């Protein structure tokens, strides 16, 4: 079995500070644009649901296993059925191309990155040790 050797690299402190600052800026941008991205995704999702409904209605003659449920108290009828489709026929479901951050996660990450930047700005060292780099690397 091969032995893994530790990597010992010296990285300029200023370069790490700049990378952390870019990471902080990206975090803030992602968080502030999250609401707009979610709204766009919901619009795409509604359009996709409409396409699926249109497809199902157009191919209802191929449907199997009909199930109905009539609710007398509010005069509503629920119809459920199975429809076998191929991937080529099915409209493509939209995917989220962004990560959703909770307020808690955003604040925690922002505080940790900001603290790392402040500490690195106070040092007189020209390079960052590997252990320090490992501590901040998850934000880069």
PyMOL commands that place a pseudoatom at each C-alpha (Angstrom):
pseudoatom trace, name=CA, resn=UNK, resi=1, chain=A, elem=C, hetatm=0, pos=[0.000, 0.000, 0.000]
pseudoatom trace, name=CA, resn=UNK, resi=2, chain=A, elem=C, hetatm=0, pos=[1.377, 3.410, -0.988]
pseudoatom trace, name=CA, resn=UNK, resi=3, chain=A, elem=C, hetatm=0, pos=[2.165, 5.892, 1.732]
pseudoatom trace, name=CA, resn=UNK, resi=4, chain=A, elem=C, hetatm=0, pos=[0.837, 9.408, 1.383]
pseudoatom trace, name=CA, resn=UNK, resi=5, chain=A, elem=C, hetatm=0, pos=[3.305, 12.129, 2.228]
pseudoatom trace, name=CA, resn=UNK, resi=6, chain=A, elem=C, hetatm=0, pos=[2.216, 15.453, 3.663]
pseudoatom trace, name=CA, resn=UNK, resi=7, chain=A, elem=C, hetatm=0, pos=[2.326, 18.392, 1.300]
pseudoatom trace, name=CA, resn=UNK, resi=8, chain=A, elem=C, hetatm=0, pos=[4.318, 21.350, 2.538]
pseudoatom trace, name=CA, resn=UNK, resi=9, chain=A, elem=C, hetatm=0, pos=[3.601, 24.475, 0.531]
pseudoatom trace, name=CA, resn=UNK, resi=10, chain=A, elem=C, hetatm=0, pos=[4.169, 28.125, 1.330]
pseudoatom trace, name=CA, resn=UNK, resi=11, chain=A, elem=C, hetatm=0, pos=[1.559, 30.423, -0.184]
pseudoatom trace, name=CA, resn=UNK, resi=12, chain=A, elem=C, hetatm=0, pos=[1.875, 34.220, -0.163]
pseudoatom trace, name=CA, resn=UNK, resi=13, chain=A, elem=C, hetatm=0, pos=[-0.373, 35.719, 2.498]
pseudoatom trace, name=CA, resn=UNK, resi=14, chain=A, elem=C, hetatm=0, pos=[-1.603, 38.465, 0.172]
pseudoatom trace, name=CA, resn=UNK, resi=15, chain=A, elem=C, hetatm=0, pos=[-2.726, 35.907, -2.406]
pseudoatom trace, name=CA, resn=UNK, resi=16, chain=A, elem=C, hetatm=0, pos=[-4.743, 34.031, 0.240]
pseudoatom trace, name=CA, resn=UNK, resi=17, chain=A, elem=C, hetatm=0, pos=[-6.316, 37.305, 1.442]
pseudoatom trace, name=CA, resn=UNK, resi=18, chain=A, elem=C, hetatm=0, pos=[-7.302, 38.197, -2.127]
pseudoatom trace, name=CA, resn=UNK, resi=19, chain=A, elem=C, hetatm=0, pos=[-8.782, 34.739, -2.719]
pseudoatom trace, name=CA, resn=UNK, resi=20, chain=A, elem=C, hetatm=0, pos=[-10.753, 34.931, 0.539]
pseudoatom trace, name=CA, resn=UNK, resi=21, chain=A, elem=C, hetatm=0, pos=[-12.029, 38.398, -0.388]
pseudoatom trace, name=CA, resn=UNK, resi=22, chain=A, elem=C, hetatm=0, pos=[-13.214, 37.081, -3.775]
pseudoatom trace, name=CA, resn=UNK, resi=23, chain=A, elem=C, hetatm=0, pos=[-14.897, 34.196, -1.994]
pseudoatom trace, name=CA, resn=UNK, resi=24, chain=A, elem=C, hetatm=0, pos=[-16.617, 36.614, 0.405]
pseudoatom trace, name=CA, resn=UNK, resi=25, chain=A, elem=C, hetatm=0, pos=[-17.796, 38.789, -2.506]
pseudoatom trace, name=CA, resn=UNK, resi=26, chain=A, elem=C, hetatm=0, pos=[-19.175, 35.713, -4.296]
pseudoatom trace, name=CA, resn=UNK, resi=27, chain=A, elem=C, hetatm=0, pos=[-20.950, 34.560, -1.120]
pseudoatom trace, name=CA, resn=UNK, resi=28, chain=A, elem=C, hetatm=0, pos=[-22.615, 37.966, -0.745]
pseudoatom trace, name=CA, resn=UNK, resi=29, chain=A, elem=C, hetatm=0, pos=[-23.602, 38.065, -4.422]
pseudoatom trace, name=CA, resn=UNK, resi=30, chain=A, elem=C, hetatm=0, pos=[-25.027, 34.540, -4.272]
pseudoatom trace, name=CA, resn=UNK, resi=31, chain=A, elem=C, hetatm=0, pos=[-27.027, 35.392, -1.162]
pseudoatom trace, name=CA, resn=UNK, resi=32, chain=A, elem=C, hetatm=0, pos=[-28.410, 38.670, -2.490]
pseudoatom trace, name=CA, resn=UNK, resi=33, chain=A, elem=C, hetatm=0, pos=[-29.336, 37.199, -5.884]
pseudoatom trace, name=CA, resn=UNK, resi=34, chain=A, elem=C, hetatm=0, pos=[-30.849, 34.076, -4.354]
pseudoatom trace, name=CA, resn=UNK, resi=35, chain=A, elem=C, hetatm=0, pos=[-34.394, 35.477, -4.299]
pseudoatom trace, name=CA, resn=UNK, resi=36, chain=A, elem=C, hetatm=0, pos=[-34.289, 36.479, -7.984]
pseudoatom trace, name=CA, resn=UNK, resi=37, chain=A, elem=C, hetatm=0, pos=[-32.791, 33.112, -8.959]
pseudoatom trace, name=CA, resn=UNK, resi=38, chain=A, elem=C, hetatm=0, pos=[-35.519, 31.286, -7.037]
pseudoatom trace, name=CA, resn=UNK, resi=39, chain=A, elem=C, hetatm=0, pos=[-38.222, 33.361, -8.763]
pseudoatom trace, name=CA, resn=UNK, resi=40, chain=A, elem=C, hetatm=0, pos=[-36.762, 32.501, -12.203]
pseudoatom trace, name=CA, resn=UNK, resi=41, chain=A, elem=C, hetatm=0, pos=[-36.603, 28.827, -11.242]
pseudoatom trace, name=CA, resn=UNK, resi=42, chain=A, elem=C, hetatm=0, pos=[-40.239, 28.837, -10.071]
pseudoatom trace, name=CA, resn=UNK, resi=43, chain=A, elem=C, hetatm=0, pos=[-41.320, 30.391, -13.393]
pseudoatom trace, name=CA, resn=UNK, resi=44, chain=A, elem=C, hetatm=0, pos=[-39.454, 27.673, -15.306]
pseudoatom trace, name=CA, resn=UNK, resi=45, chain=A, elem=C, hetatm=0, pos=[-40.969, 25.047, -13.021]
pseudoatom trace, name=CA, resn=UNK, resi=46, chain=A, elem=C, hetatm=0, pos=[-44.530, 26.332, -13.644]
pseudoatom trace, name=CA, resn=UNK, resi=47, chain=A, elem=C, hetatm=0, pos=[-43.922, 26.299, -17.406]
pseudoatom trace, name=CA, resn=UNK, resi=48, chain=A, elem=C, hetatm=0, pos=[-42.605, 22.729, -17.158]
pseudoatom trace, name=CA, resn=UNK, resi=49, chain=A, elem=C, hetatm=0, pos=[-45.643, 21.635, -15.117]
pseudoatom trace, name=CA, resn=UNK, resi=50, chain=A, elem=C, hetatm=0, pos=[-47.894, 23.131, -17.816]
pseudoatom trace, name=CA, resn=UNK, resi=51, chain=A, elem=C, hetatm=0, pos=[-45.972, 21.189, -20.505]
pseudoatom trace, name=CA, resn=UNK, resi=52, chain=A, elem=C, hetatm=0, pos=[-46.403, 17.970, -18.510]
pseudoatom trace, name=CA, resn=UNK, resi=53, chain=A, elem=C, hetatm=0, pos=[-50.123, 18.626, -18.093]
pseudoatom trace, name=CA, resn=UNK, resi=54, chain=A, elem=C, hetatm=0, pos=[-50.505, 19.316, -21.808]
pseudoatom trace, name=CA, resn=UNK, resi=55, chain=A, elem=C, hetatm=0, pos=[-48.611, 16.128, -22.621]
pseudoatom trace, name=CA, resn=UNK, resi=56, chain=A, elem=C, hetatm=0, pos=[-50.728, 14.051, -20.224]
pseudoatom trace, name=CA, resn=UNK, resi=57, chain=A, elem=C, hetatm=0, pos=[-53.988, 15.438, -21.585]
pseudoatom trace, name=CA, resn=UNK, resi=58, chain=A, elem=C, hetatm=0, pos=[-52.897, 14.843, -25.185]
pseudoatom trace, name=CA, resn=UNK, resi=59, chain=A, elem=C, hetatm=0, pos=[-52.000, 11.219, -24.385]
pseudoatom trace, name=CA, resn=UNK, resi=60, chain=A, elem=C, hetatm=0, pos=[-54.788, 10.374, -21.935]
pseudoatom trace, name=CA, resn=UNK, resi=61, chain=A, elem=C, hetatm=0, pos=[-56.013, 7.623, -24.249]
pseudoatom trace, name=CA, resn=UNK, resi=62, chain=A, elem=C, hetatm=0, pos=[-52.838, 5.670, -23.307]
pseudoatom trace, name=CA, resn=UNK, resi=63, chain=A, elem=C, hetatm=0, pos=[-53.436, 6.117, -19.574]
pseudoatom trace, name=CA, resn=UNK, resi=64, chain=A, elem=C, hetatm=0, pos=[-53.865, 3.165, -17.234]
pseudoatom trace, name=CA, resn=UNK, resi=65, chain=A, elem=C, hetatm=0, pos=[-54.931, 2.557, -13.662]
pseudoatom trace, name=CA, resn=UNK, resi=66, chain=A, elem=C, hetatm=0, pos=[-57.383, 5.438, -13.234]
pseudoatom trace, name=CA, resn=UNK, resi=67, chain=A, elem=C, hetatm=0, pos=[-58.142, 6.435, -9.668]
pseudoatom trace, name=CA, resn=UNK, resi=68, chain=A, elem=C, hetatm=0, pos=[-60.770, 8.975, -8.714]
pseudoatom trace, name=CA, resn=UNK, resi=69, chain=A, elem=C, hetatm=0, pos=[-61.571, 10.677, -5.471]
pseudoatom trace, name=CA, resn=UNK, resi=70, chain=A, elem=C, hetatm=0, pos=[-64.628, 12.889, -5.120]
pseudoatom trace, name=CA, resn=UNK, resi=71, chain=A, elem=C, hetatm=0, pos=[-64.755, 15.204, -2.123]
pseudoatom trace, name=CA, resn=UNK, resi=72, chain=A, elem=C, hetatm=0, pos=[-68.393, 16.067, -1.543]
pseudoatom trace, name=CA, resn=UNK, resi=73, chain=A, elem=C, hetatm=0, pos=[-67.734, 18.639, 1.160]
pseudoatom trace, name=CA, resn=UNK, resi=74, chain=A, elem=C, hetatm=0, pos=[-65.959, 20.985, -1.292]
pseudoatom trace, name=CA, resn=UNK, resi=75, chain=A, elem=C, hetatm=0, pos=[-67.238, 19.552, -4.591]
pseudoatom trace, name=CA, resn=UNK, resi=76, chain=A, elem=C, hetatm=0, pos=[-63.815, 18.643, -5.928]
pseudoatom trace, name=CA, resn=UNK, resi=77, chain=A, elem=C, hetatm=0, pos=[-62.814, 15.665, -8.017]
pseudoatom trace, name=CA, resn=UNK, resi=78, chain=A, elem=C, hetatm=0, pos=[-59.263, 14.334, -8.042]
pseudoatom trace, name=CA, resn=UNK, resi=79, chain=A, elem=C, hetatm=0, pos=[-58.292, 12.078, -10.948]
pseudoatom trace, name=CA, resn=UNK, resi=80, chain=A, elem=C, hetatm=0, pos=[-55.023, 10.180, -10.836]
pseudoatom trace, name=CA, resn=UNK, resi=81, chain=A, elem=C, hetatm=0, pos=[-53.682, 7.887, -13.550]
pseudoatom trace, name=CA, resn=UNK, resi=82, chain=A, elem=C, hetatm=0, pos=[-50.490, 6.239, -14.776]
pseudoatom trace, name=CA, resn=UNK, resi=83, chain=A, elem=C, hetatm=0, pos=[-48.981, 7.085, -18.135]
pseudoatom trace, name=CA, resn=UNK, resi=84, chain=A, elem=C, hetatm=0, pos=[-45.971, 5.238, -19.524]
pseudoatom trace, name=CA, resn=UNK, resi=85, chain=A, elem=C, hetatm=0, pos=[-43.618, 7.605, -21.364]
pseudoatom trace, name=CA, resn=UNK, resi=86, chain=A, elem=C, hetatm=0, pos=[-40.148, 7.518, -22.817]
pseudoatom trace, name=CA, resn=UNK, resi=87, chain=A, elem=C, hetatm=0, pos=[-37.435, 10.009, -21.950]
pseudoatom trace, name=CA, resn=UNK, resi=88, chain=A, elem=C, hetatm=0, pos=[-37.682, 11.472, -25.447]
pseudoatom trace, name=CA, resn=UNK, resi=89, chain=A, elem=C, hetatm=0, pos=[-41.375, 12.283, -25.019]
pseudoatom trace, name=CA, resn=UNK, resi=90, chain=A, elem=C, hetatm=0, pos=[-41.185, 13.739, -21.539]
pseudoatom trace, name=CA, resn=UNK, resi=91, chain=A, elem=C, hetatm=0, pos=[-40.515, 17.483, -21.240]
pseudoatom trace, name=CA, resn=UNK, resi=92, chain=A, elem=C, hetatm=0, pos=[-37.202, 18.214, -19.538]
pseudoatom trace, name=CA, resn=UNK, resi=93, chain=A, elem=C, hetatm=0, pos=[-37.573, 19.248, -15.918]
pseudoatom trace, name=CA, resn=UNK, resi=94, chain=A, elem=C, hetatm=0, pos=[-35.666, 22.441, -15.024]
pseudoatom trace, name=CA, resn=UNK, resi=95, chain=A, elem=C, hetatm=0, pos=[-32.802, 22.143, -12.551]
pseudoatom trace, name=CA, resn=UNK, resi=96, chain=A, elem=C, hetatm=0, pos=[-31.583, 24.658, -10.019]
pseudoatom trace, name=CA, resn=UNK, resi=97, chain=A, elem=C, hetatm=0, pos=[-28.269, 26.113, -11.137]
pseudoatom trace, name=CA, resn=UNK, resi=98, chain=A, elem=C, hetatm=0, pos=[-27.695, 27.835, -7.818]
pseudoatom trace, name=CA, resn=UNK, resi=99, chain=A, elem=C, hetatm=0, pos=[-27.327, 26.901, -4.165]
pseudoatom trace, name=CA, resn=UNK, resi=100, chain=A, elem=C, hetatm=0, pos=[-29.827, 28.106, -1.598]
pseudoatom trace, name=CA, resn=UNK, resi=101, chain=A, elem=C, hetatm=0, pos=[-28.280, 29.518, 1.549]
pseudoatom trace, name=CA, resn=UNK, resi=102, chain=A, elem=C, hetatm=0, pos=[-30.162, 29.907, 4.778]
pseudoatom trace, name=CA, resn=UNK, resi=103, chain=A, elem=C, hetatm=0, pos=[-29.632, 33.095, 6.758]
pseudoatom trace, name=CA, resn=UNK, resi=104, chain=A, elem=C, hetatm=0, pos=[-27.805, 31.105, 9.412]
pseudoatom trace, name=CA, resn=UNK, resi=105, chain=A, elem=C, hetatm=0, pos=[-25.365, 29.506, 6.945]
pseudoatom trace, name=CA, resn=UNK, resi=106, chain=A, elem=C, hetatm=0, pos=[-24.769, 32.811, 5.189]
pseudoatom trace, name=CA, resn=UNK, resi=107, chain=A, elem=C, hetatm=0, pos=[-23.996, 34.649, 8.408]
pseudoatom trace, name=CA, resn=UNK, resi=108, chain=A, elem=C, hetatm=0, pos=[-21.763, 31.863, 9.702]
pseudoatom trace, name=CA, resn=UNK, resi=109, chain=A, elem=C, hetatm=0, pos=[-19.720, 31.630, 6.498]
pseudoatom trace, name=CA, resn=UNK, resi=110, chain=A, elem=C, hetatm=0, pos=[-19.491, 35.409, 6.164]
pseudoatom trace, name=CA, resn=UNK, resi=111, chain=A, elem=C, hetatm=0, pos=[-18.247, 35.745, 9.742]
pseudoatom trace, name=CA, resn=UNK, resi=112, chain=A, elem=C, hetatm=0, pos=[-15.665, 32.964, 9.364]
pseudoatom trace, name=CA, resn=UNK, resi=113, chain=A, elem=C, hetatm=0, pos=[-14.292, 34.343, 6.090]
pseudoatom trace, name=CA, resn=UNK, resi=114, chain=A, elem=C, hetatm=0, pos=[-14.214, 37.892, 7.460]
pseudoatom trace, name=CA, resn=UNK, resi=115, chain=A, elem=C, hetatm=0, pos=[-12.396, 36.726, 10.587]
pseudoatom trace, name=CA, resn=UNK, resi=116, chain=A, elem=C, hetatm=0, pos=[-9.823, 34.851, 8.509]
pseudoatom trace, name=CA, resn=UNK, resi=117, chain=A, elem=C, hetatm=0, pos=[-9.213, 37.941, 6.374]
pseudoatom trace, name=CA, resn=UNK, resi=118, chain=A, elem=C, hetatm=0, pos=[-8.801, 40.177, 9.437]
pseudoatom trace, name=CA, resn=UNK, resi=119, chain=A, elem=C, hetatm=0, pos=[-6.365, 37.755, 11.071]
pseudoatom trace, name=CA, resn=UNK, resi=120, chain=A, elem=C, hetatm=0, pos=[-4.309, 37.342, 7.889]
pseudoatom trace, name=CA, resn=UNK, resi=121, chain=A, elem=C, hetatm=0, pos=[-4.142, 41.123, 7.423]
pseudoatom trace, name=CA, resn=UNK, resi=122, chain=A, elem=C, hetatm=0, pos=[-2.659, 41.477, 10.921]
pseudoatom trace, name=CA, resn=UNK, resi=123, chain=A, elem=C, hetatm=0, pos=[0.190, 39.043, 10.346]
pseudoatom trace, name=CA, resn=UNK, resi=124, chain=A, elem=C, hetatm=0, pos=[3.705, 40.074, 9.425]
pseudoatom trace, name=CA, resn=UNK, resi=125, chain=A, elem=C, hetatm=0, pos=[4.386, 36.715, 7.790]
pseudoatom trace, name=CA, resn=UNK, resi=126, chain=A, elem=C, hetatm=0, pos=[4.872, 36.839, 4.041]
pseudoatom trace, name=CA, resn=UNK, resi=127, chain=A, elem=C, hetatm=0, pos=[3.647, 33.280, 3.524]
pseudoatom trace, name=CA, resn=UNK, resi=128, chain=A, elem=C, hetatm=0, pos=[0.823, 31.190, 4.943]
pseudoatom trace, name=CA, resn=UNK, resi=129, chain=A, elem=C, hetatm=0, pos=[1.633, 27.788, 6.373]
pseudoatom trace, name=CA, resn=UNK, resi=130, chain=A, elem=C, hetatm=0, pos=[-0.068, 24.661, 5.076]
pseudoatom trace, name=CA, resn=UNK, resi=131, chain=A, elem=C, hetatm=0, pos=[-2.075, 24.204, 8.278]
pseudoatom trace, name=CA, resn=UNK, resi=132, chain=A, elem=C, hetatm=0, pos=[-3.414, 27.759, 8.068]
pseudoatom trace, name=CA, resn=UNK, resi=133, chain=A, elem=C, hetatm=0, pos=[-4.213, 27.257, 4.395]
pseudoatom trace, name=CA, resn=UNK, resi=134, chain=A, elem=C, hetatm=0, pos=[-6.073, 24.039, 5.208]
pseudoatom trace, name=CA, resn=UNK, resi=135, chain=A, elem=C, hetatm=0, pos=[-8.189, 25.926, 7.745]
pseudoatom trace, name=CA, resn=UNK, resi=136, chain=A, elem=C, hetatm=0, pos=[-9.370, 28.463, 5.153]
pseudoatom trace, name=CA, resn=UNK, resi=137, chain=A, elem=C, hetatm=0, pos=[-9.255, 26.324, 2.004]
pseudoatom trace, name=CA, resn=UNK, resi=138, chain=A, elem=C, hetatm=0, pos=[-12.918, 25.278, 2.214]
pseudoatom trace, name=CA, resn=UNK, resi=139, chain=A, elem=C, hetatm=0, pos=[-13.876, 28.879, 1.474]
pseudoatom trace, name=CA, resn=UNK, resi=140, chain=A, elem=C, hetatm=0, pos=[-11.639, 29.245, -1.559]
for i in range(1, 140): cmd.bond("trace and resi %d" % i, "trace and resi %d" % (i + 1))
show_as sticks, trace
zoom trace
